[in-house]
């Protein structure tokens, strides 16, 4: 039998490593599409919602029930990532799965408040599903059958439930709480992301429908966030939130990239809606400069509050980079003067993201730590990798933003149908303490019960690493 020399073995080993490292390329449009297509395929392998007996629309979870790493809202974020992927690449492979997943999670009131997810029903969780519906309307994603709720209608319904007086109180002079049911731990916390989702959806509805009511609420939400100093008045760094027991004066100065990005995109939509009001232009520019400085220190997305040490990032945080890439890409379309700042950074960051997707047997598994230039296995953060793939898919797909149509409106070809308040007529707004119930899930889910004691936990780990 022939034997290989040590030199030959080392040479072949080096060639194999180089082949792995070069599997993903993003230097041309064709390469970007091929890379995005492969990442989209690998991510979909982690989704069980299109399998017999499983629940459409969600990733395996929640952790509290020992079912997986992911919470309900991350399914909505994943559906939104695939809508952007379809819009940017033209690949329709996953459209049916996405439509099925979204419609399965609309809940009993068609406002993304399903009772079987009450235990993790925050304003931000509901808001992420609402933003995905809004995205589907803006990008003219195929409309659902007429007997199903429509994309615009769903976004309006989420907005209406969150604008309802039952979601607001006098504590901290207003603002949405983190959680919706008063029985959920965290109900005493008013945070940026919950109010950011409401602000973002309102700004986009204002632009899409040209209805000033949405804009008025968006402006009021901005004023509230500014008033409680969740946005630093000097640095424009965006903080996490505060507690009603202290009248929201104990601001947790932890900063997360998706908070900064959701406000930047919302402000951009307000700038576009107001035909370039300088006030909103300044807000976009200030937020953007701060965001790029804090979260792209070397031109590559970096989650500063957890990435400093491997193994402490939660499954939530690992998805943030993808939202930042997606939302900033849209900002370049509706506030064109930002493109010269944003596009080069998104390109550098996406290149770093693709470069580190070299792991495991396939040589194309993606990790979270992009700036290091080498693959770090998702197991270090005790995740299965779905969030890591989601972020890379978003980063790579967003490189095609310059060739994509901007978000549509009713006046520029939008096809999605809405209705007053999205069909929400008040009444049950998700704050009732539900007794144990039996839910016969359409896809074969089992009996689900919910009993949760009211409580407040005020530690950094609980607030910032909530999931």
C-alpha positions in Angstrom: 0.0 0.0 0.0 1.3 3.5 -0.9 1.9 5.9 2.0 1.9 9.6 1.9 4.8 11.6 3.0 4.5 14.0 5.9 5.0 16.9 3.5 2.2 15.6 1.2 -0.2 15.2 4.2 0.5 18.7 5.4 0.0 20.1 1.9 -3.4 18.3 1.5 -4.4 19.4 4.9 -3.6 23.0 4.1 -5.5 22.8 0.8 -8.5 21.4 2.6 -8.5 24.1 5.2 -8.2 26.8 2.5 -11.1 25.2 0.6 -13.2 25.4 3.7 -12.2 29.0 4.4 -13.1 30.0 0.8 -16.5 28.1 0.6 -18.5 31.3 1.0 -17.7 34.3 -1.3 -19.5 37.7 -1.4 -17.4 39.5 -4.0 -20.0 39.5 -6.8 -23.7 39.5 -7.0 -23.7 35.9 -8.2 -21.5 34.9 -5.3 -23.7 36.7 -2.8 -26.8 34.9 -4.1 -25.1 31.5 -4.0 -23.8 32.1 -0.5 -27.2 33.4 0.7 -28.9 30.5 -0.9 -26.7 28.0 0.9 -27.1 29.7 4.3 -30.8 29.9 3.8 -31.0 26.2 3.1 -28.9 25.3 6.2 -30.9 27.6 8.4 -34.2 26.0 7.2 -32.8 22.6 8.3 -33.1 23.9 11.9 -36.7 24.9 11.5 -39.2 22.1 12.4 -42.4 24.0 11.7 -42.9 22.5 8.2 -42.6 18.9 9.5 -45.6 16.7 10.2 -46.9 17.1 13.7 -44.8 20.2 14.5 -45.9 23.8 15.0 -45.5 26.2 12.0 -43.8 29.6 12.7 -41.5 28.8 15.6 -38.0 27.6 16.2 -37.5 24.8 18.7 -38.3 26.1 22.2 -39.0 27.6 24.6 -36.0 26.9 26.9 -38.3 27.2 30.0 -40.1 24.1 28.8 -37.0 22.3 27.8 -38.0 22.2 24.1 -35.1 24.2 22.6 -33.1 27.4 22.7 -35.6 29.8 21.1 -38.5 31.9 22.2 -41.7 32.6 20.3 -40.6 36.0 19.0 -37.6 34.6 17.3 -39.8 32.6 14.9 -41.3 35.9 13.8 -37.8 37.4 13.3 -36.8 34.4 11.2 -39.9 34.8 9.0 -38.9 38.4 8.5 -35.4 37.4 7.6 -36.7 35.1 4.9 -39.0 37.8 3.5 -36.0 40.0 3.1 -34.0 37.1 1.6 -36.8 36.6 -1.0 -37.0 40.3 -1.8 -33.3 40.7 -2.3 -32.4 37.5 -4.1 -35.6 36.6 -5.9 -35.6 33.1 -4.5 -39.2 32.0 -3.8 -38.2 28.6 -2.4 -39.4 29.3 1.2 -42.3 31.6 0.5 -45.0 29.0 1.3 -43.3 28.0 4.5 -43.0 31.6 5.6 -46.7 32.4 4.8 -47.8 29.3 6.7 -45.6 30.1 9.7 -46.8 33.7 10.0 -50.5 32.9 9.6 -50.3 30.1 12.1 -49.1 32.4 14.9 -51.6 35.3 14.5 -53.5 34.2 17.6 -57.2 34.2 18.5 -57.6 38.0 18.0 -55.5 38.1 14.8 -53.0 40.4 16.5 -50.2 38.1 17.4 -51.2 37.3 20.9 -51.7 33.5 20.9 -52.8 32.3 24.3 -50.4 29.4 24.3 -47.5 31.8 24.3 -48.8 34.0 27.1 -45.9 33.2 29.3 -43.5 34.9 26.9 -45.8 37.6 25.5 -44.1 40.9 25.7 -44.8 44.0 23.8 -41.5 43.4 22.0 -42.4 39.8 21.2 -45.7 40.8 19.7 -43.9 43.8 18.0 -41.4 41.6 16.2 -44.3 39.6 14.6 -46.0 42.9 13.8 -42.9 44.2 12.1 -42.6 41.1 10.0 -46.2 41.6 8.8 -45.4 45.2 8.1 -42.4 44.1 6.1 -44.5 41.7 4.1 -46.9 44.6 3.2 -44.0 46.9 2.3 -42.2 44.4 0.1 -45.3 43.1 -1.6 -44.8 39.6 -0.3 -47.5 37.4 -1.8 -50.8 38.2 -0.2 -52.5 35.5 1.9 -55.8 33.9 0.8 -58.8 36.3 1.1 -60.2 34.3 4.0 -57.0 34.9 6.0 -55.8 38.1 7.7 -53.8 40.3 5.4 -50.3 41.7 6.1 -51.3 45.3 6.5 -54.3 44.3 8.6 -52.0 42.3 11.0 -49.5 45.2 11.4 -52.4 47.6 12.1 -53.8 45.2 14.7 -50.6 44.9 16.5 -50.3 48.7 16.5 -53.8 49.1 17.7 -53.4 46.8 20.7 -50.3 48.6 21.7 -51.8 52.1 21.2 -54.8 51.0 23.3 -55.0 52.9 26.7 -54.9 49.5 28.5 -51.2 49.2 27.6 -50.2 52.6 29.0 -50.3 54.0 32.5 -49.2 56.9 34.5 -46.0 55.3 35.8 -42.9 57.0 34.3 -45.3 59.4 32.6 -46.3 56.8 30.0 -44.5 54.3 27.9 -45.2 50.7 27.2 -44.2 48.0 29.7 -41.9 45.2 28.7 -44.5 42.5 29.3 -48.2 42.5 28.3 -49.9 40.2 30.9 -49.5 41.7 34.4 -48.8 38.2 35.7 -45.5 38.0 33.8 -42.2 38.6 35.4 -40.9 41.8 33.9 -44.2 43.6 33.9 -42.6 46.3 36.1 -39.9 47.1 33.5 -40.4 49.7 30.7 -37.8 49.1 28.1 -36.5 50.5 24.9 -37.2 47.5 22.6 -41.0 47.4 23.5 -41.4 51.1 22.8 -39.0 50.8 19.9 -41.2 48.3 18.2 -44.3 50.4 18.7 -42.4 53.5 17.4 -41.0 51.6 14.4 -44.4 50.1 13.3 -46.1 53.4 13.8 -43.6 55.3 11.6 -43.9 52.7 8.9 -47.7 52.6 9.0 -47.7 56.4 8.7 -45.6 56.2 5.6 -47.5 53.3 4.1 -51.0 54.6 4.7 -50.3 58.4 4.9 -52.4 58.4 8.1 -51.2 61.1 10.5 -52.5 59.3 13.5 -49.7 56.8 13.3 -47.1 59.5 13.0 -48.5 61.4 16.0 -48.1 58.3 18.2 -44.7 57.6 16.8 -43.6 61.2 17.6 -45.1 60.9 21.1 -43.2 57.6 21.7 -39.9 59.2 20.6 -40.5 62.1 22.9 -41.1 59.6 25.8 -37.9 57.7 25.1 -36.0 60.9 24.9 -37.7 62.3 28.1 -36.8 59.2 30.2 -33.2 59.4 28.8 -33.2 56.0 27.3 -31.4 57.8 24.5 -28.3 59.6 25.9 -28.6 63.3 25.2 -24.9 63.7 24.5 -23.6 60.5 23.0 -26.9 59.2 21.5 -26.2 55.8 22.9 -29.4 53.9 23.4 -29.9 52.2 26.8 -32.0 49.2 27.8 -34.8 50.5 30.1 -35.8 51.1 33.7 -38.3 50.1 36.4 -41.6 51.6 37.3 -40.8 51.3 41.1 -38.2 54.1 40.5 -40.3 56.1 38.1 -37.9 54.9 35.3 -35.0 57.0 36.8 -32.8 53.9 37.4 -31.9 53.5 33.7 -30.0 50.3 33.0 -27.1 51.6 30.9 -26.6 48.4 29.0 -26.7 49.0 25.2 -27.8 46.5 22.6 -27.4 46.9 18.9 -31.0 46.1 18.0 -32.3 48.9 20.3 -30.1 51.5 18.5 -31.0 50.0 15.0 -34.8 49.9 15.6 -34.9 53.5 16.5 -32.6 54.5 13.7 -34.9 52.8 11.1 -38.0 54.2 12.7 -36.6 57.7 12.6 -35.6 57.2 9.0 -39.2 56.3 8.1 -40.4 59.4 9.9 -37.9 61.5 7.9 -39.2 60.0 4.7 -42.9 60.4 5.8 -42.3 64.1 6.7 -40.6 64.8 3.3 -37.2 65.4 4.9 -38.1 67.2 8.1 -34.6 68.4 9.4 -35.6 67.3 12.9 -35.9 63.7 11.9 -32.8 64.0 9.7 -30.7 65.0 12.6 -32.1 62.2 14.7 -31.3 59.6 12.0 -27.7 61.0 11.6 -27.0 61.2 15.4 -28.3 57.7 16.1 -26.5 56.3 13.1 -23.2 57.8 14.0 -23.5 56.5 17.5 -24.5 53.0 16.4 -21.7 52.6 13.9 -19.2 53.8 16.5 -20.4 51.5 19.3 -21.4 48.4 17.4 -19.0 48.4 14.4 -15.7 49.4 16.1 -13.6 47.8 13.3 -16.2 47.9 10.6 -17.6 44.6 11.7 -20.8 44.0 13.8 -19.9 43.5 17.4 -22.3 43.0 20.3 -20.5 44.9 23.0 -22.4 43.8 26.0 -21.8 40.1 25.6 -19.2 39.5 22.9 -16.4 40.6 25.2 -16.3 37.0 26.5 -17.3 33.9 24.7 -20.1 31.8 26.3 -22.2 34.5 27.8 -24.3 35.7 24.8 -27.9 34.5 24.9 -29.9 33.0 22.0 -31.6 36.4 21.7 -28.4 38.5 21.5 -27.0 36.2 18.9 -29.7 37.3 16.4 -29.2 41.0 16.9 -26.5 41.5 14.2 -28.9 40.3 11.5 -31.6 42.9 12.4 -29.0 45.6 12.4 -27.9 44.7 8.9 -31.4 44.4 7.6 -32.7 47.6 9.2 -29.7 49.7 8.2 -29.9 48.5 4.7 -33.4 49.9 4.4 -32.3 53.2 5.9 -30.1 53.7 2.9 -33.1 53.4 0.6 -35.4 55.8 2.4 -32.8 58.3 3.6 -30.3 58.2 0.7 -27.7 60.5 2.2 -26.9 57.7 4.7 -25.8 55.2 2.1 -22.2 56.5 2.0 -21.8 55.8 5.7 -23.8 52.5 5.9 -23.0 50.5 2.7 -19.3 50.2 3.2 -19.7 49.1 6.8 -22.4 46.5 5.8 -20.0 45.1 3.2 -17.0 44.8 5.5 -19.2 43.2 8.2 -20.8 40.8 5.8 -17.4 39.7 4.4 -16.3 39.0 8.0 -19.5 37.1 8.6 -19.1 34.9 5.6 -15.4 34.3 6.2 -15.9 32.7 9.6 -18.6 30.3 8.3 -16.2 27.4 8.0 -17.2 25.1 10.8 -18.0 21.4 11.4 -18.2 18.6 8.9 -19.7 20.7 6.1 -17.1 23.4 6.4 -19.8 26.0 6.2 -21.4 26.2 9.7 -21.6 29.8 10.9 -20.7 31.2 14.3 -21.4 34.5 16.1 -17.9 36.0 16.6 -17.4 37.6 13.2 -14.6 40.1 14.1 -12.1 37.3 15.0 -12.0 36.0 11.5 -12.2 32.4 12.6 -15.1 30.0 13.3 -16.3 29.7 16.9 -18.7 26.8 17.4 -22.2 27.9 18.5 -22.0 25.4 21.3 -19.8 27.8 23.2 -23.0 29.9 23.8 -25.1 26.8 24.2 -27.1 27.4 21.1 -27.8 25.2 18.1 -26.8 27.8 15.6 -30.1 29.0 14.2 -29.5 32.6 15.4 -26.0 32.5 14.0 -27.2 31.4 10.6 -30.0 34.0 10.7 -27.6 36.9 11.3 -25.2 35.7 8.5 -28.1 35.3 6.1 -29.3 38.8 6.8 -25.8 40.3 6.4 -25.1 38.6 3.1 -28.5 39.2 1.6 -28.4 42.8 2.5 -25.4 43.3 0.2 -28.0 43.3 -2.6 -30.0 46.3 -1.3 -28.8 48.7 -3.9 -30.6 46.7 -6.6 -33.8 46.2 -4.6 -37.0 48.2 -4.7 -37.6 50.4 -1.7 -40.5 49.6 0.7 -43.8 50.3 -1.1 -46.7 52.3 0.2 -50.4 52.4 -0.7 -49.6 55.1 -3.2 -46.6 53.3 -4.8 -48.0 49.9 -5.6 -48.6 48.3 -2.2 -51.2 45.5 -2.6 -51.9 44.5 1.0 -55.3 45.3 2.4 -55.9 46.8 5.8 -58.9 47.6 8.0 -59.6 50.1 10.8 -57.4 49.0 13.8 -56.6 45.9 11.8 -59.9 44.5 13.0 -59.0 44.8 16.7 -62.0 46.3 18.5 -60.8 46.4 22.0 -61.8 44.1 24.8 -59.3 41.4 25.5 -55.9 43.1 25.1 -53.8 40.3 26.4 -53.6 41.5 30.0 -56.1 39.0 31.5 -54.7 36.4 33.8 -55.7 33.2 31.9 -56.7 30.1 33.7 -55.2 26.9 32.6 -56.5 26.2 29.1 -56.4 23.3 26.6 -55.3 24.3 23.1 -55.8 21.9 20.2 -53.0 23.2 18.0 -53.7 22.9 14.3 -50.4 21.2 13.7 -50.9 18.7 16.6 -49.6 20.6 19.6 -50.4 19.0 22.9 -52.2 20.4 26.0 -50.7 23.7 27.1 -51.2 25.2 30.5 -50.1 28.4 32.0 -49.8 29.4 35.6 -47.2 32.1 36.4 -46.7 33.9 39.6 -46.4 37.6 39.6 -43.0 38.9 40.6 -40.2 41.3 39.9 -36.5 40.5 39.6 -34.2 43.4 39.3 -30.8 42.0 38.5 -28.7 42.7 35.4 -28.8 39.1 34.4 -32.6 39.0 34.5 -33.1 42.3 32.7 -30.4 42.1 30.0 -30.3 38.3 29.6 -34.0 37.8 30.0 -34.3 34.7 27.8 
